[in-house]
Structure formats: structure tokens, C-alpha cells
């Protein structure tokens, strides 16, 4: 029998012939290079995510976190200003005292206490803050969480670009560029504004057919994104989300003509779920009225100098507040936008969103008065800043589209007017930067590195535009990788130039405010609910000014548990807050009001004027309280119980702040109960009519409309479950139908 021919030797990785026995072996690392080349070829051959792609994206995210935010992670640095205030203080108490499943009703820590729901910019119901609270929400943890929001934003842009069909390198550019854009740095002290920039890519993704709506988990996942944006983002930015997001979604629906059931209806369902889940935060505000939109002036500034911030890290003499009027985005994005493909549905939707944003925000437009009549528009004091994500994201989408177009030329180079027009735009951007330098009379400063990277980026982008289709594709890919690197360089020079806005010595800043770090203060937290009486509040500084009373230094109360007289609190529309301010700011009443606020929990008779400091002291020491005898019986954060004996019917004042939601129950010696009616008293405190005789008086605070809000939230969960089950059944039915058709 003839023997079989020998089997052919298998090819080595990379397509090379198998080596002969005794032939020299490949140098170390050769096989690793071949495997890397093979992985790259496999990645190019599929549009599905690959392990290599995941590693590259993860590497980019980690690199930005390490290079930019290493001091945050080490605890050495954090943002300053408002970041050290209510944004980072209140969540400690909110999640410690209650949390998502049992939200606290009352916050006793500053200004005589206030309803926990009254502070609209708190981090209640915001899940990342709740997760961070599990390990201790000190300033260090808050800074790390802020850094992670930049990673959330970058990943959102990458997923948006990938789902939009822009390849892999272009979304990587978007990840880097958006992560290093101005919103996360110039606005670093304002936590909810940073969240607004971080969640915007995800919200846009969920407001488009790019979201995988056919998946079973699509509706509940989108609902969580919408819900977290609703409860975690600055109120003015929610208006921007509504108008720019609606424009984006409508543009997608019209442009793709997708059946309503494939995108629009599931998106509406997810939005309705999010709205219902948000009711525990927003519904009580209809009664409390501590937040009233429509009475603020738009302080946005748009001038030639403002436009200069798109390409430069500073601008001498910039009008307005710099952090609210900076629009920097890494140079590569602006340059590559010159090559944008208007055939892309994502680009067209981004342009519509940008157009709506500009119509609403540009203060010089002739129909400004008509814009002011739009529902909800009055929530924003800095309209251009609030809508800024929907200026930056369209630019980033345009830059990604431009790079994807150049990399997808398929050997057809740009020629003639098509090329020259775009090159002119590329050249005009550094020329504009030079004109801004002249206009701003720049001297020595921090602008030189950013400007240098801008010029280098323009040269590389212009070369990429000229050489695409004229040189082997590997060179275009290398140039694209260089563009991504230059985008990183542009962003890094910018964030370092404005480092004072987003990075200070955290330990020094905390000790200057509180005499200790937040970590140390939390370690010494005191649980005061075992007492029969609320402890006294920390005294205000001697000769304290009105501004001092709303200073962040009092907010250490959230960490220690010991309440303060003053503090930074955003309930400016509250009648209690206003009256307390007046009493403490008026020399005629300041001493008496301070004594009343500083005292432990008491109920004291009111004779028409604020009780004197001596009367308050007697009430605390021997329970003789201006015509009534009061004895504290029990205390909880939201409940006060006193034994009160009055010889005649009398109004008593309890030194707790009055808000809608307080109730009173009076029980006499025979056990007969009478319902009292707490009202707004002097200095914003609680006033209560007490009949003649001996009474046990119980005051309890409950959040207004809490039951209805919780019921609506439960309805939201039920709706999410129904929509998910319906989607699962539809998918199961479709599979069965396909299986039957195949058989």
C-alpha cells in the first residue's frame, strides 16, 4: 500500500513558515509580537468588543485616573470651595441616619434643623454616594468618587462612539478628549455639575436607538440612568437635559424612522419609571417651597474672550465667573471636526441638540425674551454653563466622526475643494488662538504648553487629512494614534494650568475649616439620640457676621453629630431660614436669638419678644421657662417630648426650626389627647399654643407627602418590572416563532 504523503507543516503565528529542525530559534519576544499582531487582526475583523479592545479602554481610563487624580486617591488633594461644604458634608449624615430604603425626615445639624428633603442639591438617593458611604464618606472618599465620575464620563463617550459605528480609535479619542474637557476641572468645586457632565453621555445614549432596547435589561437599566441623573444633577442642568435631550431624541427618531416600539416607546417607559422613582426627592418640595425657580438672573457671559477659552486655558480679564464661562476641549477634537461626516445619524442628532442649546443659551439673540418663557428655564443662573455638556459633546462627536472618516477612506484620498476647505478650517483654529492671545494681551502665563500642543495637533491632523488614501493604512493608523496622544497632551496641559480650581492640599484646607480632617471628625461622631434632650448647639463666633453664619466651618456638625448654630445650607427660600437670618443679623435681637439657638432643646414661654439670654439660661437650669415649667422627657432626631405645665393658656417657643411637616400631640394628666398646630414663631422657631394645665407635649416631624411619594416610587418599580417582563415575553415569542419557521 502506498504511503500517505506527509502532512504539511503548520504555519507559525503571523503566517511565517514553520522552522526546520536545527534552524535558529526566533529571538525572545518574537512570539509575543506575533500574538499581538494576530489579536489586532482579529479585532479589525469584527465589530464586536474584543479582549484587546477592553484592555486598551481600561488602560486609557486607568492612565487618566493615575496621571491626573493620583493625589485624590492618596488623600493629599481634593477640590476646594463648595466641594468642602454641603456637597460632601450632608451625604455623610443622610446615608448614616437613614439611607435609600428609610430616608431621614429631619436633619438637626445646622440652622435649627431642616427637613432632609429640603436641600435640593444633596446626595440623597444618589447611589454612588450611598456606595461610597459604606466605606466612610469623608473628603478623601468624596474626592475619589469625583475622580471616578471622570472615568464614568469617558467610558460613556466611548460606548456612544462605538455604538454609533465610529470604529475603535475614534471613540478612544472621544474618551480621552471628553475626560480632559473643562467641565470636570473648572467646575470641580460643584459636585452636581460634575455629575451632570459625567452622566450626559449615558443619558444621550439612552435617548437614542444606540441603546440596546431589544435586551431584557434595557428599560430598567435606562431607567436607572435617567433616575440617577434626575436626583444627582444640578437643577439647572436638568433643564438642559430636558431640552437638549429631547432635541437629540427627536432627531434620532425622525432621522432613522424607526418603529416607535423599537426606541421611542421604551425610552418613554424608562423615563416614566425614572420620574416616579424621583418623587420621594421632589414631590415634598411642592409643599416645603424651599426651592423656587424663576427668580434668578441668568449670569452667563458670551464674548470674544469667552470663545478664547475653547482653545486656551486662561483669559486675562474674562468677564463673569471664570469657572462658569470656560469651554475648553482638547484641540484635536476641534481640528478633526473639520472632517466631520454629516451622513452619520449621530452627527446629525448632535447638531440638532447643539442648535437647540445655542438658541436657548446665547444671550445676544434677539428672541431672548421668548426663551425666558420656556417652562423650567428659570432654574438656571448660569445657562451657558448648565447647557455646556451639550456644547462639548456635539464637538466631541464631531471630532470622533472626523477621525473615523479619515480612517475609513478605503484608499480614496480627499481631493480638490473637499480637502482644501477642511484644511483651511484646520489652519483657522490656531490662527484664532493667536488672535485671542493678542486680544487678551497675554503675557507670561500658563498658556504656552496648551498653545504649543494646539499647533502640533493642527500639523498632524492636516497631514492625516492629506495623506489618508495616499500612504499605507498603517501610517494613517499611526497618525491617528498620535492624534489621540496629542489630545491627551492638550488636555493635560489645560488641567495643570488651572490646577488651583480643582486641586488643593486637602489636609490643610480641612484643618483650616474645622481644625481637623473630616476623617478625624467622623471618628469622633457622637450618637445623641439616647439623651432625653437635644444637646446644645455649638456657639457662633463672637461678632459673627451674616456671611460667617453661613460658612462651611459650621458644617463639621454633619461629621461629629453635634449640631451647630450656623452652617452652609441651600434652603434660602425657607421662611424659617430667612427669619433666623434676620434675628441673628439685627443688633437688637442678635444676642437673644443666638442664646435661644445655642441652648439645648427647650420649650419656653413667649411674651411677645424673644426670650432674653437670662430667661433661656433659667429654662435650661431649673426648667422655669418664662411663665411655664418644662421638663424634657424624650428625644429623637425628629421627635421631642416635654412635660409642660402652664398656669394660663400660653404660646411656647421650641428652639427648633419650623417647617411644614411638624405635628404636635398634647396629652393631659387624664390621658386625653389634643392635637396642636405648630406655627412659625420668632427667629424661625416653632411656636405652639399650650392650654392651661399639665401636658405631655410630643412634637414629631414627618416629610410632607412622603406617603404619596413612596407610593409613586413603588409604582415606578412595578412599572419597570412590567416592562421588563413584557420585553422578556416578546423576545421568547420571537425566538419560538423563528424556531417554528426554521423547522
N, C-alpha and C positions, 0 to 999 in steps of 0.2 A: 504494500500500500504506500502510495506516495505520501511523503511527509508534508504537513501543513507549512505554509510559509510563516516565517517568524513575524510576530505581531510588531506593528510599527511602534517605535519608541514614543511615549507621550511627550507633548510639548511642555516645556518648562513654563512657569508663570511668565506672562508678558509676551508669549509667542515665540521665544527663542528655542532652538533645537536642543534636544537632550544632550548632555555632555557625554563623551566617550569615556570608557573606563580608563583611568590613569590620566585623564585630562586635568589641567589645572582647575582647581575649585574657584568659585566666584568669591570675590572679596567679602568680608563680613559686612552685613547690612544690605547686600545686593538683593536678597530675597525680600527683605522688608520694603525696599523701594518698589520691587515688582508687585508686592501685595498692595501697596498704596496706590500704584497706578491702576491695578485691577479694580480696587474699590472706587476710584474716581470714574472709571469707565462704566461700572455698574450704576453709579449714581446718575451719570449722564443719560443712561439708557432707560431710566424710569422717572416718572413724575412723583411717585410715592416717596414718603420720607425714608431715609436710609440711616443706618447707624453712623456712618461718616458724617452725614448732614447734622444729625443730632449732636454729635461730639463737637462739630465746628460751632454750632449755635451756642451750645453750653459753654464752650471755651470763650466765645465773644462776650457772653453775659458775665461770666466769672471774671474775665480780664477787666471789664469796665468796673465791676464792683471792687476789685482789688486795687486797681490803679487810682481810681477816683475816691473811693469811700473806705479805704483801709483804716483811716483814723476813726471813722464812725464805728467800725467793727471792734477796734481796740479800745473804745471808750474815751479816747483822747479828744475827740471833736464832735460837734453837733451844730446844727443851725442855731442861731441866736434869736433875739427879739421875741415875737409871738410864739415861736416854737417852744420856748421855755415857759409859756403861760398856759392858758386853759386848754389848748390843743393837747398838751402832753400831761397836764395835771389831772384834769377831770376824769379821763378814762380809767385812771387807777381806782378812783372811788366808785365809778359807775359799775365796773365789772367786778370789783371786790364786794360791793354792797348788794348786788343783785345779779346783773348779767342778762343774757338774751332771754332766758326762759322765765325769769322773775325780775323784770326791770325794777330798779328802786323808784319809789314815789317821790322821795324828798331828799335833797342834798343839804345838810346842815352846816356846810363848811365855811361859806363866805356870805357876807351881807345879810345876816339873819336867817340864812337858808333860802332855798328856792326849789320849785318843782324840778325834778330830774329831767323832765322832758322839755323844760323851758329854754334850755341852752341849745339853740338850733344847730350850732356848729360843733356839738360834742361828737364823741366817737362811739356813742351808744348804738347798738345794732350793727356796727361795722365789724365784720367777722375777723379781718386781720388784726385789729386792735384786741379783740377778745382772745385770739390765739396767743398774741404777744403777752397778754395779761397772765397767761398760765405760767410763764417763767418770770414774771415780775416786770411790770410796765414802768420802769424807771426811764430817765432821759437816755441812757445808753440803749435800752431796748427800743425806745421811740426813734432814735436816730438810725438804728439798724433797719427798722421797719420802713423808714423813709427811703433808705438806700434800696431796699428790695422792691419798692414801688417803681424805681427806675428800671429794674430788671423786668418787672411785670409789663411795663410800657414797651420796652424793646422787644420782648417776646411777642406782644400783641401786634406790633407793626410787622414783624417777620411773618407771623401766621397770616396776617392780612395780605401781604405781598405774595406769599406762596399760594394762597387760595385764589388770588386774582390772576394767577398764571404768569407771574413775572420772573419765573425761574428761581435760582437759588442765590446767586451772587447779588442781584439787585435787592431782594429782601434783606440780605445781610447788611447792605449799605443802609437801608432804612432802619434796621435795628440800631446800628451804631449812631447814625445821624440823629434820630429822634431821642435816643437815650442821652445825648450830649447837647440837646437843644435847651433853650433858655428857661423853659417852664419849671424844670426841676432844680434850678440853681438860683435864678434871680428871685423866684418866689418860694425859696426853701423855708423861710420862717412860717409860711402859711400852709399848714398840713393839708387842709381840704382842697386847696388849689393844686397842690402837687398830685393829690389823688385824682383830681379832675383831668390832669394831663395823662396820668398813668392809665386810667380806665377808658379814656376816649377811644383808643384803637379797638378795644374789645367791644365797646358799645357800637361803633360803626360796623364791625364785623358781624355782630348780631342783628344789625339793621339792614342786612343785605342777603342775597341768595348765596353769598360765600359761606355763610354759616351752614353746617351740615344738618339742615332741617329735617332730613329724612331719618335721622338717627332717633332712637327711642329717647335718648337723654337730651336731645337738642332743646326742647322747650324748657324743661326745668333748669338746665344749665344757663340758657339765655336769661331766664327769669332771675337767677341769682346775680348775673352780671348787672342787669338793669336795677335790681333791688339794692345791691351794694353801691352802685353809683348814686341812687336816689337818697340813701341815708348817709353817705360818706363824703359827698362832694359839696363844695361851696354853693350856697343857694343861687347866687348869680350865674354860676356855671351851669346849673341845672336848666336855666332858661336857654343858655347856649346849646346844651344838649338837645333840648326840645326842638328849637328852630333849625339848627344846622343838621341835626339827626333826621328830622322829618324831611328836609330837602334832599339829603343823601338817599334815604329810603325810597322816596317817591321817584327820584331819578333812576334808581335801580329798577323799580317796578315798571316804569314806562319804557326804559331802555331795553329791558330783557323780555318784556311782555310775558313774564312767567305767570302760569295759573295762580290765582290768589291762594289756593290751598298749599302751594309749594313754598311760599315765602311770606306773603303779606299776612295771611290769617294766623299762622303760627307765631309770627312776630308780635302781632296784636295780642294774641293769647298770653305770650310771655310777658308783655308789657302790662297787661291787666293783672297778672299774678304779682308782678313786682309792685304795682300800685297798691294792691291790697295788703301786701306784706309791709309796706311802708306806713300804713295807717297808725300803728302804735306811736310812731315818732311825730307825725304831722297832724293827725286829727285833733289831739288835745290843744294844739296851738290856736285852733279856731276859737276856743273859749279863753285861753290864757292871754292871748294877744300880746305876747312878749316879743313878737316879731311882726313888723308891719311894713311890707314892701310898698314902694311907690312914693316915699317921702324923701328919697335921696337923689342927689345930683350926680349925673354921670361925670366923673373926673378924668375920663380918658383924654389923652393928648395925641394928636396925629399931626406931625410937622415934618419938614425935611430932615431935621435932626433925628426924629423917631425912625424914619426909614433907614438912617445910617446904622441903627442897631441890628439890622438884618445881617450885616457883614462885619461889624466892628464890635468889640467887647465893651466899649465905653463911648460916651459922647459928652464933652465938656458943655455945661450949660443946658443940658437936656431939660426941657420944662416938665413939670409934673413929678411924680414919684418914679424914680428910675426902675425899681423892680416891677412896677406895673406898666411900664412903657418900653420894655425891651423885647425884641423879637428875633434874637439871634438863632440861626440854624447853620450847621456846618456847611462850608462853602460848596462842597461837591454837589449837594442837593440842588442849590440854585443853578449851578452851572449845567448839570445834567438835565434839569428841567427844560433846557433849550431844545433837547432832542425828544421831548415827550411824544408819545403816540396817542393821538386823540381817538383812535379806534378802540382803545381799551375802555370797557364799561366802567371800571373802577376810576379811571381818569375823568371820564365824563361826570360821574356822580360826585367826585371830589370837586370838580369845577363848579357844579351847581351848589354844593354846600358852601364853597368859598364865596360865590357870588352872593348868596343869601347872607352870609356873615358880614361881608363888606357893606351891603345895603343897610344892615341893622346897626353896624358899629361905627362907620366913618362919620365923624361929627360934622364935616363940612358939606354933606349932601343936602340939597335943597328941600327934601321931604322929611327932614329930621323930626318935625312936629308930628307928622303922621306915624313915624316909627314909635314915638313915645306913647302912642295909644295902643300898641300891641299888648295883649294880655301877658302879664308876668314880667314885662321888660323892666319894671321899676325895681326889681330885686337887685340890680347891678349898679354898683357905684363906679366900677372900672370896666366899662363894657368891652373895650378892646381887649383888655386882659382876660375877661371872663370867656370871650369867644376865641381866645388865642389858640387853643388846640386845633380849632377848625380853620385857622390860617396856616399853622405849621404842618398839620397832617396832609392837607392837599399839596403843599410844596414837597413834602417827603414822598408822597405817592407819585407826583410828577417826576421827581428825581429818580425814583426806582423805575418808573416806566421808561425814562430816557436811557438809563443804563441797560435795561432789558432789551430795548430796541436796538441799541448798538451791538449787543452781544448776539442778537438773533437776526443779523443782517443776511445770513446764509450766502455769503460771498458776493452780495450786491452792495458795493460801496455807495455812500451818499455822494451825489454829484451836483454840479451846477448851482443853481439858486437854492435848491434844497439844502445843500451843505453850507453855502456862503451865508445864508440868512441865520442859520444856527450858530455859526462861528462868530458872526457879528454880535449876537446876544451874549455868547460866552465872553467876548472881549469887553462888552459894555459893563459887565458886573465889576471887574477890578477897576475899570475907569470910574464907575460910580463910587467905588470905595475911595479912590483918590480924591474925587470931588468932595466927598463927605469929610475927608481929612482936612481939606482946605477950608471948607465951610465951618468946621468946628474949631479951626485954629489949633489943631493938635500939636502938642509939644512932646516933651518926654512923657512917657506913659507906658501902658501895658498893651498897646495896640499892635506893636511891631511884629511879634510872633504870629498873631492871628492873620495879619495882613500878608505876611510872607507865605503862610500856608495857602491863603487865598490865591496868590499869584501862581504858586506851584500847581495848585489844583486846576487852575484855568489852563495852564500849559498842557497838563496831562489829559484833561478832558478834550481839549482841542485836538491833540494828537490822536486820541482814541477815535474821535469823530472822523478825522482824515484817513486814518489807517484801517479802520474797520472795512473788511472785504478786500483789502489790498495786501494784507500780510496774513500769514498762517493764523488760524484761530487761537493757537496757544498764546500768541503775543497779545491778542485782544483780551484774553482772559487774564494774562499777567497785568496788563494795563488796568483792567477793571479792579483787580485785587489791590493795585497801587492806589486807585481812587478811593477804595474803602479805607485803606490805611491813612490817606490824606484827610478823609472825613473824620477819622478818629483824631488825627493831629489837630485839625481845625477846632474840633470840639474841646479837646484837652487844653489847648492854649486859651480858649474862651473861659472855661470853668476856672482855670488858675488865675486868670486876670480879674475875675470877680469873686475870688475866694472869700472875701470878707462878708459877702452876702449869704453864704451857705456853710461856712466853716469857721468856728471859733473854738478856743480852748474850753472844752465843756466843763471841766472841773472848776476852773477859775470862774466861769460865768455862773455856775450854780452856787458856788460858795459866796460870790458877791451878792447874790439874791437872797439866799436863805441861811448862809453861814455854815452850810453843809451840803453834801451832794444829795440828790433825790434818793439814791440807793441807801444812804445812811438814814435819811428821814423815814423811809419805808420800814427799815429795820426796827425803828423805834415807834412804830404805829401803836396807838393805844385804842383798845376797844372800850368805848364808854357806855355801851348800852346796858351794862349791868348796874348802873347807878340809878337812883330814884330821881335824879335831877340832872339836866344838861349842865355840863361844866361851863365855866365862864369862857368867854372868847378872848383871844389874845388882844391886848390893848393896842390901840392905834398909836402911832408915833406922836410925840409932843409937837404941837403946832403943825400937825399933818395937813397938807393941802388937799384940795379935791382930787388933784391928779395922783397924789401919793396914795389916796384911799383906794383907787382902782389899780394900784400897782401889783405886779406879778409877785412881789415878795410875800404878800399875804397868802398866796396860793399854796404855800407849804402845808396848809391845813388839809389838803386832799391826801397828802402823803402821811402826815402824823395822826390824822383823825381829830386833832384839837382845833375847833372852829376859830375863825378869825373875824375881826370886825369888818375889814375891807377885803379887797381882792379884785382881780380882773375877771369880770363876768359879763357876758354878752346878752343881757336881758334889758337893754336900755329903754324899751317901751313899757316896762313894768311900772305900774303906779307905785308899788312898794319901793322899788329901786329908786325912782325919782324922788319920792318923799323922804327917804332915808338920806339921799344926797343933799337935799335942801336943808334938812335939820342939822346935818353934820357940817355943812358949809356956811351956815348962818352963825355968826359970833354970838348971837343972843340965845341960841338953842344948842350950840355945838357941845358944850360941856355936859348938859343933861342928856342929850341924845347919845353921846359916847358912853356915859355911865350906864344907861339902860341897855345898850347893845353889848357892852363888855361884861355885864353881870351874868351869873348862872341863870338857868331857867326860872323865871318868877312870873307871878301874876300880881299886879299892883293896881290899886285904885287910881282912877283918873278923875281929876278935879277940874279939868279944862285946860291945863297946861302940862307939859312934860314933867314927870316927877323929878325932883331935884336929886343930885347925887347923894345927898344925905338920906333922903327917903328911900332910894334904891338900896343903900347900904343897910338901913334898918330892916328892910324887907328880907334881904339875904341873911342877916344875922339872927333876927328874932321873929321873923315871919309876920311882923306888924307892917302892913303894906298899904299905907295911905288910906286908912279907914276900913280895911278888910284884913282878916287873918288868913294867910295862905300857907299851906304846907305841901311840899312836893311829895307825891305818893309813888309814882312810877314814871319811867321814861324809856322811850324807844326812839329811834331816829325820826319816825313820823308820827309819834304818839306822845302826848303829855297828859299826866293825870295829877290833879291838885285837889286838896281839901280846902274849900273856900268858905269862910264864914263872914257874912255881911249883915250888919245891923240894919241897914236900909238898902233898898234896891240900888245897884251901883254898876257903872261901867268899869270893868277891869281891863288892863292892858297887859298882854303877854308879850314878852320881848322876843318874839319870833316874827319873821316877815310874813305879811299877809298876801296870799294869792287865792284865787278861786280854786276850790278843792278842799278847803278846811271845813270840817264839821265839828259840832260840839254837842255833847250829851251831858245833861245835868241831872244827877240823881240825889234826891233828898234823903233824910235820915230814915224815912219810912220805905225807901226803895222805889219811890215814884219817880219816873223819868220824864224829863222835859228836854226837848230839842232846842238848842241855842243856835244863834245865827252869827258866826264870826264876820266882822266887817273890817274895812281898812281903818286903822287907828293912827295916832300920832307917830311921826317918823317912820311910817310904812309898816308899823307893827300891827298885831292882831288886837282888835277891840271886841269885847264880849259883854253883853248885858247879863248881870247875875242878880236874881231876885233876893229878897231878904231871906235870911236863914242860913243853914249849913248845907253845903252841897259838895258832892264829889263831881268834879268837872273833868271830862275827858275830851281832849281835842285830838282829832285824827286827820291826817292828810291823805287823800286819795287822788290820783291823777284824773282830771275830768275826762269823761267819755272813754275811760280806759276799757270798760266792758265792751262797748261797741267797737272800739279799735281792735281789741283782741279777737272779737267775733269776725271782723272783716279779714284779719290776718289768717285766721283759721280757714275762712272761705277761700283765701288765696292758696293755702296749702292743698285744700280739697280740689280746687280748680287745676292746680299743677298735676295732681295725681290723676284726675280725669283725663286731662290732655295727654299725659304720658301713656296711660292705659289705652286710650283711643289710638295713639300712634303705634303702639305695640301690636294691637289687633289688626290695624291696617297693614302693617308690614307682614304679619303672619298670613293674612288673607292673600296678599300679593304673592308671597312665596308659594302658597298652596296652588294658586291659580297658574303660576309659571310651571310648577311641577306637573300639574294636570295637563297643561298644554304641551309639555315636553314628552309626556307619555303618549 
